[in-house]
Amino acid sequence: MQKGNIRVQTENIFPIIKKFLYSEHDIFVRELVSNAVDATQKLKTLSSIGEAKGELGELRIDIKLDAEAKTLTISDKGIGMTAGEVDKYLNQVAFSGAEEFLQKYKGQNDANIIGHFGLGFYSAFMVSDKVEVVTKSYKEDTPAVKWECDGSPAFTLEEVDKGERGTDIILHINEESKEFLETHRISQILEKFCKFLPVPIFFEDKQINNTNPAWTKKPSELTTEDYQNFYKELYPYNETPLFWIHLNVDYPFNLTGILYFPKIKQSYEIQKDKIQLYSNQVFVTDEVKDIVPEFLMLLQGVIDSPDIPLNVSRSYLQGDPNVKKINNYITKKVADKLEEIFNKERKEFEEKWESIGLFVKYGMMTDDKFFEKANKFNLFEDVDGGKFYTLEEYRLAAETLQKNKDGKLVILYTTNPVQQDAYIQQAKAKGYVIVKMETIVDSAFINQVEHKLDNVTFTRVDADIVDNLIDKQEGGESVLNKEEAEALKNLFDIKMPEVNMTVEVKGLSADAPPVVATRPEFMRRMKDMASVSGPMGSFYANMPDEVSLTVNGNHPVYQNILAETDSDKKEKLVHNLADLALLSQGLLKGNNLTEFINRSVELIGGVQKGKIIVEG
C-alpha cells in the first residue's frame, strides 16, 4: 500500500473547496457525473483510433444510493486509471486529465470531453467524510487500484480486485449533507444537471437522460413536431411556442442550440433566465445575461458551447471576446428569422404580433443594430384592430394630414381604446389614423423611437383637443362675448388636491363636448413610465397631474348655465362638467368621485329632457 500526501500548495485546499469553490453543494453530482462521461467519451475516442482493444460493451453510468451505509456511488465503464494515473490526477490538485487528453488527441472527438478544470473531482469533499475511488484501466495487464482520502491531504493507494474496466467513486456522505442520501433529492439534481448528457445515466434502474437532444441534430433532421416535443421536454406546462431558431455555427466559435419564442400576453409577468446554458450537453447555468442580449432574455430554450469561458465552478462567465461575438451572432440570427417570417408569412406574423411585438420593441430599445433591422418589420396596429402598418406604411397612410409644422410625422396613438373612445372618435372624424400602444413597454419604446428617428413624434390621442393634436391652433370664434368667456373661465377655476388645472375657453364646434380634459404629452408619458423607471420614475410619480380643461364656448349648455341665477347651482353644474372631463382621463378618484356622484344625484331633479331647467 502506498501512503502519502496530496501535493498541493497549501494544506488548506480542502476547506477552501468546501466553503468557497462552489456556491451550491449539489454541484458535486454534476462534476462527478461529468467526469464519468469524460471517461466514457475518452474510451470511445481511443477505440475509434484503435488504441483501445476489445469490445466496449454497454457504456453507461450508474448512480446508486445506500442510505444504511450512508454512501452514494457513481460508476462508469470508461477509460479507468492505472495507479500512476491516479497518483498523477488525484494527488496533484488542479492537474486536469481532460486538458492533457485534449492536447494529445487534438481533433479526434475532442469536443466530447467536458472537463477543463481539474478541480471538479474535489467537489466530492464538500459533502463527504471520506471518498474512495476504485478504478481499473482499459490498458491490458494493469491491476485495479483503490484510492482513499478523508478530506485531509493524507491518502492511501493500494491494489484491489475489480473485474470490470472503469471507475467507481464512493462518497461517504457526512452528517451535514444527509439530504444527498434521499432518492428524491438525487433525482432532482440529476434532472437539473444531467438531463441531456451524451452517455446513458441510470438511477434506481431507470435511465434519466436523453443522450441525443434536438439541438445536437441538424435542422434538416428535425420536423416541426420534433421541435415542439423538445420544447415540451424543456417546459412541460407551457403552451406551444410561436416559432423557434436553430443555432448552429462552428466558426469563429462553436455554438449550437434552439431558441423558442414563447407566447406572451400583455398581462403576463415577464420571467427571465429561461434559457439554459450547456457545455457539451452538461448544464451550466440559466443566468445567460452576458451571452444572450438583454431583450432576448425573454426567449426560452438551450444554448450549448464549449467555447464559452467558465470559471472553475462553471457557474459564472468570465470576460472573453467570444462572449461578445456569440451575443452579436444570436442577435443577428433572431433579426434575420423575424424578417424572414415577416416577408414570407406576413399574415401569420401579424396574428402572432401580440407576443412577438414585446420582443421586437424591447430589442429596438436596447440594441441599435437590432433597431435598424427591426424598423422594417415592427408593426403598429390600427385602433379598430386587424390592420397593421410598418412605420413607412403608416407614413404613406397618414402623412398628408399628420405632418406638423416642423415636418415631423405625428403618430397618434391610444393606450386604452375604451377609456379614450371619445377622443378617438373626434380624431377619426378628422381623418386621422390612430394606432394602439397598449403594452407594458410602449411608453419607453415611444421615447426610444423619437430619440433615434428625428422625423417622427408620437402624440396620445387625448393629449390635447383634436384641433391641436397635429399643430397648435388658435381657438375659433366663440358665441360668448369676452365678459361671458371670462365668467365661464372663473367658474371652472376648481381646486383639486394632486391636480394642477389650467382652463381656457375656446370656440370649438357645437357638436364637440362641452369641456375636454387633456394632459400634456410629456408629463403624462413620464408618469406612465414612473412605475418602471427607477429613481427618476419616483420623481415624476410624486408630481401633481397636469391637466388642461378646454371649455367649448360654442356648446349650447353654457347659455343655460350662464343664465342660472342660483350661484350655488351654477357652480355645481360647472363642477360636474369638469368632473366628467376628469373622469375621461381617469383622474377622478376617492373623495372627489364620491362628491361627483352625490352632486349628480342632487342635480338630477333639475334636469328634464336633456335640458337644464332654471328655477326662477
MARFI-267420 format. One record per residue (C-alpha): residue in three letters; x, y, z. Coordinates in pm, whole numbers, plus 32768, in hexadecimal, padded with zeros to 4 digits. Layout:
! residues N
   res     xx     yy     zz
   ALA      X      Y      Z
...
! end
This chain:
! residues 616
   res     xx     yy     zz
   MET   8000   8000   8000
   GLN   807C   8159   7FA7
   LYS   8049   8277   8098
   GLY   8093   83E5   806B
   ASN   8014   8546   8063
   ILE   7F57   85E4   7F44
   ARG   8040   86DE   7EA2
   VAL   7FA0   8831   7EC9
   GLN   8020   898E   7F0A
   THR   7F75   89A5   8059
   GLU   7EDE   88B3   814E
   ASN   7DA9   898E   8159
   ILE   7D3B   8924   7FFC
   PHE   7C1C   8849   8074
   PRO   7B7B   894B   815A
   ILE   7B91   8A3F   8038
   ILE   7AE9   8948   7F4F
   LYS   79DB   88FD   804C
   LYS   7984   8A65   8099
   PHE   79DE   8B3D   7F71
   LEU   7A12   8A7E   7E2E
   TYR   78A6   8A2E   7DEE
   SER   7782   8B06   7E58
   GLU   768F   89DF   7E59
   HIS   76F0   888E   7EE8
   ASP   7616   87C8   7DF8
   ILE   7713   8822   7CE8
   PHE   77E2   86F3   7D52
   VAL   76EE   860D   7C9D
   ARG   7720   86CB   7B57
   GLU   789B   86C8   7B7C
   LEU   78BB   8556   7BCA
   VAL   77C2   84E3   7AC4
   SER   786A   85C9   79C6
   ASN   79B8   8526   7A18
   ALA   7917   83D1   79E1
   VAL   7899   8449   788E
   ASP   79F7   84C5   783D
   ALA   7A87   8370   7890
   THR   7987   82C8   77AD
   GLN   79BE   83B9   768C
   LYS   7B37   838E   76A8
   LEU   7B0B   8216   7684
   LYS   7A36   8245   754C
   THR   7B40   8327   74B9
   LEU   7C59   8231   74FD
   SER   7B88   8112   7471
   SER   7B40   81D4   7333
   ILE   7CB6   81FC   72EB
   GLY   7D0E   809A   7350
   GLU   7DBE   80E4   7499
   ALA   7CB7   8039   7572
   LYS   7C9E   7EC4   7522
   GLY   7B76   7DDC   7548
   GLU   7A01   7E0F   756A
   LEU   798C   7F49   7618
   GLY   784D   7EA9   7698
   GLU   772D   7F79   771D
   LEU   77B4   80D0   776E
   ARG   76E2   8166   7881
   ILE   76F8   821F   79CB
   ASP   764A   819F   7B04
   ILE   75F8   8265   7C3E
   LYS   75A4   819A   7D73
   LEU   7532   8201   7ECE
   ASP   7562   8138   800A
   ALA   74B6   81FB   811D
   GLU   7514   80FA   8226
   ALA   7687   8106   81D1
   LYS   7668   827F   8191
   THR   770F   8260   803D
   LEU   76D0   82EB   7EE3
   THR   7787   8236   7DCC
   ILE   77C2   82AF   7C69
   SER   783F   81A0   7B7E
   ASP   78B0   81A9   7A14
   LYS   793C   80AD   791C
   GLY   7A26   81A4   787B
   ILE   7B9C   81C6   7855
   GLY   7BF7   8183   79C0
   MET   7D48   81D9   7A5B
   THR   7E8D   8129   7AB0
   ALA   7F36   815E   7C00
   GLY   8020   8258   7B5C
   GLU   7EFE   831A   7AC7
   VAL   7E45   8322   7C13
   ASP   7F7C   83AE   7CB7
   LYS   7FA1   84AD   7BA2
   TYR   7E39   851E   7B83
   LEU   7DAF   8500   7CE4
   ASN   7EE5   8552   7DAD
   GLN   7F40   868D   7CF0
   VAL   7E23   8781   7D28
   ALA   7DBF   8849   7BF4
   PHE   7E79   876A   7AFD
   SER   7D6D   872C   79F9
   GLY   7D65   85D6   7958
   ALA   7C70   864D   7852
   GLU   7D53   8770   77F6
   GLU   7E7D   868A   77BC
   PHE   7DA7   8596   76F6
   LEU   7D2E   86AC   7612
   GLN   7E91   8714   75C6
   LYS   7EFA   85B2   756F
   TYR   7DCC   8556   749B
   LYS   7D76   86AC   740F
   GLY   7C77   869E   72F3
   GLN   7BF1   8545   7348
   ASN   7A9A   8571   73E8
   ASP   7B36   8663   74DD
   ALA   79F3   872A   74ED
   ASN   7960   860C   75B5
   ILE   7A54   8635   76D6
   ILE   79AA   870A   77DA
   GLY   7AA7   8742   78EE
   HIS   7B92   8867   78D6
   PHE   7BC9   88BB   7A42
   GLY   7C64   879F   7B02
   LEU   7BC5   880A   7C48
   GLY   7A6D   8778   7BFE
   PHE   7ABE   862B   7CA6
   TYR   7B10   86D6   7DEE
   SER   79AC   875D   7E09
   ALA   7964   8603   7E9A
   PHE   7A04   8674   7FE0
   MET   78FB   8781   8010
   VAL   7805   8673   8077
   SER   78DF   854C   80E0
   ASP   799E   84D9   8212
   LYS   7A62   83ED   8132
   VAL   7A80   83AD   7FBC
   GLU   7AEE   8265   7F20
   VAL   7B4E   8239   7DB3
   VAL   7B5E   80D3   7D31
   THR   7BD8   80CB   7BC9
   LYS   7C57   7FDC   7AC0
   SER   7CFF   805D   7984
   TYR   7CA3   7FF3   7822
   LYS   7E11   7F9E   77F6
   GLU   7E52   7E2A   77FB
   ASP   7F0A   7D86   791B
   THR   7EE5   7EAE   7A06
   PRO   7E5E   7E69   7B63
   ALA   7D33   7F1E   7BF6
   VAL   7D82   8014   7D0C
   LYS   7CCA   80BB   7E27
   TRP   7D0E   8222   7E91
   GLU   7C82   829E   7FDC
   CYS   7C84   83F5   8082
   ASP   7BCA   8487   81AC
   GLY   7BE2   85F4   8141
   SER   7D37   8631   81D5
   PRO   7E6C   8639   80F7
   ALA   7EB3   84CF   8161
   PHE   7E4D   83B5   8074
   THR   7E81   823F   8041
   LEU   7EAA   818A   7EF5
   GLU   7EA7   800D   7ED9
   GLU   7E62   7EF7   7DE1
   VAL   7D0B   7E50   7DF4
   ASP   7C38   7D5B   7D30
   LYS   7B46   7DF0   7C31
   GLY   7ABD   7D22   7B14
   GLU   7A46   7E2E   7A24
   ARG   7AF4   7F51   797F
   GLY   7A89   80A6   7A02
   THR   7A71   8172   7B40
   ASP   7997   816D   7C79
   ILE   7996   82A6   7D4F
   ILE   7907   825B   7EA8
   LEU   78A5   8386   7F7B
   HIS   7871   8352   80F0
   ILE   7776   8469   8129
   ASN   77B0   853D   825E
   GLU   76A7   8594   8362
   GLU   7674   86F8   82E4
   SER   762B   8679   8184
   LYS   753D   8558   81C9
   GLU   743E   85F5   80DA
   PHE   7511   8555   7FC9
   LEU   74B0   83FF   8047
   GLU   7347   8440   7FE3
   THR   72D1   83A9   7E9B
   HIS   71F7   84D5   7E46
   ARG   7314   85CB   7E7D
   ILE   7407   8510   7D9C
   SER   72F9   84EA   7C90
   GLN   72BE   8660   7C9F
   ILE   7432   86AE   7C71
   LEU   745B   85B8   7B53
   GLU   732B   864E   7AA7
   LYS   73C3   87A8   7AC4
   PHE   752C   8767   7A62
   CYS   753A   861F   79A4
   LYS   73FA   8612   78D9
   PHE   74A7   8624   7786
   LEU   75FD   8589   77C1
   PRO   7677   84B9   7698
   VAL   76AC   8373   7759
   PRO   7585   82AD   77EA
   ILE   7561   82F2   795E
   PHE   749E   8206   7A3D
   PHE   7411   8249   7B97
   GLU   732A   815B   7C4B
   ASP   7344   8075   7B19
   LYS   72AD   8180   7A39
   GLN   7359   824E   792B
   ILE   7332   83BA   7986
   ASN   73C7   846D   7857
   ASN   738A   84AF   76E8
   THR   74DF   8470   764B
   ASN   7487   8507   74FA
   PRO   73BC   8647   7534
   ALA   7332   870D   740F
   TRP   743C   881C   7412
   THR   754F   871C   73CD
   LYS   74A9   86BB   7282
   LYS   74A6   876F   7135
   PRO   7373   8845   70E7
   SER   7337   876F   6FB2
   GLU   730A   8640   7095
   LEU   71F6   86E2   7163
   THR   7084   8714   7120
   THR   6F9D   8818   71B5
   GLU   6F1E   870B   72A0
   ASP   7083   86BF   7310
   TYR   70BF   882B   736C
   GLN   6F74   8841   7425
   ASN   6FB0   86FC   74DF
   PHE   7106   8773   7550
   TYR   7067   88B6   75CC
   LYS   6F73   87E6   769B
   GLU   709C   8724   7724
   LEU   7136   886D   7799
   TYR   6FF5   8919   7809
   PRO   6EE5   8812   7843
   TYR   6DD5   8906   78AE
   ASN   6E00   8A16   77A6
   GLU   6D2B   8A57   7674
   THR   6DB4   89FE   751D
   PRO   6EBB   8B04   74BF
   LEU   6E85   8BFE   73A5
   PHE   6FBA   8B91   72E6
   TRP   7127   8B3D   7320
   ILE   7287   8B7D   72A3
   HIS   7385   8A66   7280
   LEU   74E6   8AE3   72C4
   ASN   7609   8A2C   7225
   VAL   775D   8ACC   71ED
   ASP   78BF   8A43   71F8
   TYR   7989   8B7C   71A3
   PRO   7A0F   8C58   723C
   PHE   797E   8B9F   7369
   ASN   78B8   8A62   73A3
   LEU   774C   8A95   73FA
   THR   7613   89C6   73D9
   GLY   74BB   89F1   7470
   ILE   734C   8A34   743B
   LEU   72A2   8B75   74AA
   TYR   7127   8B7D   74C6
   PHE   703C   8CA8   74BB
   PRO   6F35   8C5D   75C7
   LYS   6DD8   8CE7   75C5
   ILE   6DCA   8E22   7699
   LYS   6C8E   8EE1   76EA
   GLN   6C85   9049   7761
   SER   6C23   8FE0   78BF
   TYR   6D3C   8EDF   78C9
   GLU   6E3F   8F15   79D7
   ILE   6F83   8F12   7915
   GLN   7072   8E09   798F
   LYS   71DD   8E08   792C
   ASP   72EC   8D04   795A
   LYS   722D   8C00   7892
   ILE   7348   8BB6   779F
   GLN   7423   8A96   7812
   LEU   7599   8A9F   77CF
   TYR   764D   8956   7790
   SER   77B6   88FB   774C
   ASN   77C6   87B9   7682
   GLN   766D   8759   7703
   VAL   76C5   879D   7870
   PHE   75DC   8899   790F
   VAL   769C   89C8   798A
   THR   75A8   8ADC   79E3
   ASP   746B   8B93   797E
   GLU   7508   8CE6   79C1
   VAL   7571   8D3D   7860
   LYS   7563   8EB9   7862
   ASP   76C3   8EE3   77D5
   ILE   7690   8DED   76B8
   VAL   752B   8E3D   7653
   PRO   74C7   8FA7   760A
   GLU   73F0   903E   771B
   PHE   72B6   904F   7644
   LEU   72D1   8EE0   75E8
   MET   72D2   8E76   7754
   LEU   715B   8E55   771D
   LEU   719F   8D2F   7638
   GLN   71B3   8BC6   76AA
   GLY   7285   8AA1   7641
   VAL   73EA   8A21   7641
   ILE   7541   8AA3   75E1
   ASP   7667   89B2   75DE
   SER   77CC   8A23   75A7
   PRO   791B   8995   7618
   ASP   79B7   8AE7   75C3
   ILE   7902   8BAE   76CD
   PRO   7A06   8BFE   77D8
   LEU   79A0   8B85   792F
   ASN   7A4A   8BAD   7A7C
   VAL   7AB2   8A85   7B4E
   SER   7955   8A45   7BD6
   ARG   78B7   8A6A   7A7D
   SER   77B7   8B52   7B1C
   TYR   7822   8CA7   7A9F
   LEU   7898   8D24   794F
   GLN   79E6   8DC8   792D
   GLY   7A37   8EEB   7846
   ASP   7A9B   8E6D   76EF
   PRO   7A7A   8EE7   7586
   ASN   79B2   8DAF   752F
   VAL   7898   8E17   7616
   LYS   7863   8F5B   7556
   LYS   787C   8EA7   7407
   ILE   7778   8DA8   7474
   ASN   7697   8EC0   74F2
   ASN   76AA   8F72   739F
   TYR   7674   8E2E   72E1
   ILE   7537   8DDB   73A1
   THR   74AE   8F3B   736B
   LYS   74E7   8F22   71F4
   LYS   744C   8DC7   71DD
   VAL   7312   8E3A   7293
   ALA   72F1   8F75   71BC
   ASP   7320   8EAB   707C
   LYS   721B   8DAC   70E8
   LEU   711A   8EB6   713E
   GLU   7154   8F6B   6FF5
   GLU   7133   8E23   6F37
   ILE   6FE5   8DD2   6FDA
   PHE   6F69   8F36   6FA2
   ASN   6FC3   8F2E   6E2F
   LYS   6F4B   8DCC   6DE5
   GLU   6E29   8D9E   6ED7
   ARG   6DAF   8EF9   6F33
   LYS   6C51   8E86   6F8D
   GLU   6CDB   8D8D   708A
   PHE   6DCE   8E95   7107
   GLU   6CAF   8F88   7145
   GLU   6BE2   8E7D   71F6
   LYS   6D02   8E42   72E7
   TRP   6D5B   8FB2   730F
   GLU   6CC5   8FCA   746C
   SER   6DDE   8EE9   74E8
   ILE   6EEB   8F34   73E6
   GLY   6EC2   90AB   7413
   LEU   6F44   90A3   7576
   PHE   708D   9008   7505
   VAL   70B0   90F2   73DC
   LYS   706D   9232   74A0
   TYR   714A   91C9   75C1
   GLY   7260   917D   74C9
   MET   7238   92C6   7411
   MET   725A   937E   755C
   THR   7397   92CE   75CB
   ASP   745B   9279   7490
   ASP   74AA   9376   737D
   LYS   74FF   926F   7278
   PHE   73BD   91B8   72BB
   PHE   72FF   9302   72A7
   GLU   737B   933C   7144
   LYS   7303   91E8   70D0
   ALA   71C4   91D7   719B
   ASN   714A   932A   7124
   LYS   70EA   9276   6FE1
   PHE   7004   917D   708B
   ASN   6F94   9229   71CB
   LEU   6E1A   924F   71B3
   PHE   6D18   9349   722C
   GLU   6BB6   92C2   724E
   ASP   6A92   93A0   71E7
   VAL   69AA   9401   7303
   ASP   688D   933E   7262
   GLY   6965   9206   725A
   GLY   69C2   911D   7140
   LYS   6A8B   9218   7073
   PHE   6C01   923C   70A9
   TYR   6CFA   933D   702E
   THR   6E71   9345   7020
   LEU   6EFC   949F   7062
   GLU   6F17   94E7   6EEC
   GLU   6DB8   9462   6EAE
   TYR   6D32   9543   6FC1
   ARG   6DE9   9668   6F25
   LEU   6D44   9627   6DD5
   ALA   6BEC   9609   6E76
   ALA   6C00   9737   6F5E
   GLU   6D0B   982B   6EEC
   THR   6C1F   990D   6E27
   LEU   6B53   9969   6F5B
   GLN   6C49   9915   7070
   LYS   6D83   99D6   7019
   ASN   6DC0   9AF7   7105
   LYS   6E5E   9C4C   70C4
   ASP   6FB6   9BBE   711B
   GLY   6F93   9ABD   7005
   LYS   6F71   9999   70F6
   LEU   6E7E   987B   70CB
   VAL   6D8F   987F   71F4
   ILE   6D2C   971D   7259
   LEU   6BE9   972F   731E
   TYR   6BBA   9614   7414
   THR   6AD8   9595   7527
   THR   6B3A   94D5   765D
   ASN   69D2   947C   76B4
   PRO   68D8   9477   7592
   VAL   67AB   9453   7679
   GLN   6805   9566   776F
   GLN   687D   9651   765D
   ASP   6762   9608   756A
   ALA   66D5   976D   7563
   TYR   682B   97F7   7500
   ILE   685A   96E3   73FF
   GLN   670D   972C   7359
   GLN   675C   989E   733A
   ALA   68B1   984F   72A3
   LYS   681F   9752   71AF
   ALA   671D   9858   7145
   LYS   6847   992C   70D8
   GLY   68CA   980D   7006
   TYR   69EC   97BF   70EE
   VAL   6A82   9662   710A
   ILE   6A97   95EA   7273
   VAL   6B5E   94B9   72E4
   LYS   6B5D   93F1   7426
   MET   6C87   9407   7513
   GLU   6C0E   9338   7638
   THR   6D31   925C   76A7
   ILE   6E02   9288   77E0
   VAL   6F31   92FB   7718
   ASP   6E86   93F4   7632
   SER   6EC9   9531   76FB
   ALA   703E   94EE   76F9
   PHE   7031   9474   7591
   ILE   6F93   95B9   7518
   ASN   70A7   9683   75BA
   GLN   71B3   95AD   7515
   VAL   711B   95CC   73BA
   GLU   7100   9746   73DC
   HIS   7268   9753   7451
   LYS   72EB   9681   7330
   LEU   720E   970A   7219
   ASP   7211   9885   71F4
   ASN   70E6   9890   7109
   VAL   6FE7   97DE   71E8
   THR   6F29   984B   731E
   PHE   6E19   979B   73E3
   THR   6CE5   9841   7477
   ARG   6BDF   978F   7544
   VAL   6A86   97CD   74BF
   ASP   6A16   9872   7604
   ALA   6B4A   9950   7628
   ASP   6A8F   9A82   75A8
   ILE   694B   9AE7   7505
   VAL   692B   9A54   73AA
   ASP   697A   9BA2   7303
   ASN   6ACF   9BA7   73AD
   LEU   6B3F   9A3E   7384
   ILE   6C13   9A83   7252
   ASP   6C5C   9BF7   7276
   LYS   6BF5   9CF9   7375
   GLN   6AC7   9DB7   72EA
   GLU   6A30   9EFB   735D
   GLY   68D1   9ED5   73E5
   GLY   67AE   9F11   72F8
   GLU   66A9   A01D   7325
   SER   65D6   9FEF   745D
   VAL   646B   A054   7482
   LEU   64C5   A0D3   75DC
   ASN   6536   A239   7603
   LYS   6674   A28E   76BF
   GLU   65C2   A2C5   780C
   GLU   64FF   A17D   77F0
   ALA   6639   A0BC   7796
   GLU   66F1   A14F   78C0
   ALA   65CE   A0FE   79A9
   LEU   65C6   9F98   7928
   LYS   673D   9F75   7955
   ASN   6720   9FEB   7ABE
   LEU   660E   9EED   7B01
   PHE   66F7   9DD7   7A8B
   ASP   680E   9E48   7B71
   ILE   67E4   9D16   7C50
   LYS   68EC   9CAE   7D4C
   MET   693A   9B3F   7D72
   PRO   6A4F   9A9D   7E40
   GLU   6B63   99F8   7D73
   VAL   6AE1   9A92   7C2E
   ASN   6B5B   9BD6   7B92
   MET   6A4D   9C53   7AA4
   THR   6A5F   9D64   79A0
   VAL   6924   9DE1   78F3
   GLU   68EB   9E85   77A4
   VAL   67A7   9ED5   76EB
   LYS   67A7   9E90   7576
   GLY   66A8   9E94   7461
   LEU   66A1   9D28   73F7
   SER   6594   9C8E   731C
   ALA   643B   9C7A   73B8
   ASP   643D   9AFC   73AD
   ALA   6588   9AE9   746A
   PRO   656F   9A97   75E0
   PRO   6523   9BBC   76CB
   VAL   6675   9B92   7776
   VAL   67A4   9ABE   771C
   ALA   68B0   9A55   7817
   THR   6A08   9A14   7788
   ARG   6B5C   99C9   7821
   PRO   6CA0   9A4A   7787
   GLU   6D4A   9933   76C3
   PHE   6E9C   994D   7770
   MET   6E25   9954   78DA
   ARG   6D1D   984C   78A2
   ARG   6E1C   976A   77F8
   MET   6F14   9796   7913
   LYS   6E0E   9739   7A14
   ASP   6DAE   9607   7946
   MET   6F19   9599   7951
   ALA   6F42   95EA   7AC1
   SER   6EF7   948C   7B3B
   VAL   7018   93F6   7A75
   SER   7115   950F   7A68
   GLY   71CE   94F9   7BB4
   PRO   7226   9638   7C74
   MET   71C8   9720   7B55
   GLY   7078   966F   7B3F
   SER   703A   96B3   7CB0
   PHE   7083   9821   7C73
   TYR   6F76   983A   7B69
   ALA   6E83   9756   7C20
   ASN   6E78   9845   7D48
   MET   6E36   997A   7C75
   PRO   6CD0   99FD   7C58
   ASP   6C10   99A5   7B1C
   GLU   6C0F   9ABD   7A1D
   VAL   6AB8   9AE5   797C
   SER   6A36   9BDF   787C
   LEU   68C0   9C1F   7870
   THR   684F   9CA6   771F
   VAL   66F2   9D35   7744
   ASN   662D   9D37   7600
   GLY   6589   9E8C   7603
   ASN   64AE   9E2C   74DB
   HIS   63FF   9D12   7590
   PRO   6290   9D72   75D2
   VAL   629A   9CF5   7738
   TYR   6359   9E2B   77A4
   GLN   6244   9F1C   773E
   ASN   6169   9E77   7844
   ILE   627B   9E60   7949
   LEU   62D8   9FCF   7929
   ALA   6166   A029   7943
   GLU   6143   9F66   7A89
   THR   60F9   A058   7BA6
   ASP   6141   9F62   7CBE
   SER   62BA   9F8D   7CE4
   ASP   62DD   9E50   7DB5
   LYS   622D   9D80   7CAE
   LYS   62F3   9E27   7B98
   GLU   6438   9DC6   7C42
   LYS   63C0   9C60   7C72
   LEU   635D   9C3D   7B03
   VAL   64B0   9CBB   7A93
   HIS   6560   9BDF   7B93
   ASN   64A8   9AAF   7B07
   LEU   6512   9B00   79A4
   ALA   667B   9B20   7A19
   ASP   6660   99D7   7AD7
   LEU   65D7   9926   79A4
   ALA   6704   999D   78DF
   LEU   67F4   992C   79F3
   LEU   6740   97DF   7A02
   SER   6797   97A6   7893
   GLN   6907   97C4   78F1
   GLY   68EA   96DA   7A1B
   LEU   693B   97F8   7B0A
   LEU   67FC   97FC   7BD6
   LYS   6838   971C   7D01
   GLY   67EE   96ED   7E71
   ASN   6738   9808   7F1D
   ASN   6720   98D4   7DDB
   LEU   6667   97B8   7D30
   THR   657C   9792   7E59
   GLU   652E   9906   7E52
   PHE   64EA   98F7   7CDD
   ILE   63EF   97DB   7D0E
   ASN   633E   988C   7E2B
   ARG   6334   99D5   7D6B
   SER   62A8   9924   7C37
   VAL   618E   988A   7D02
   GLU   6141   99E0   7D96
   LEU   6131   9A85   7C3F
   ILE   6060   9977   7B95
   GLY   5F22   9A1D   7C0F
   GLY   5F7B   9B53   7B44
   VAL   5FAC   9A9D   79FA
   GLN   5E8E   9A56   7910
   LYS   5E9C   99C9   77AC
   GLY   600F   9A10   7794
   LYS   5FE1   9B87   77D6
   ILE   6046   9C3D   7911
   ILE   5F14   9CD7   79B7
   VAL   5F60   9E24   7A58
   GLU   5E88   9E66   7B86
   GLY   5E29   9FD0   7BA0
! end
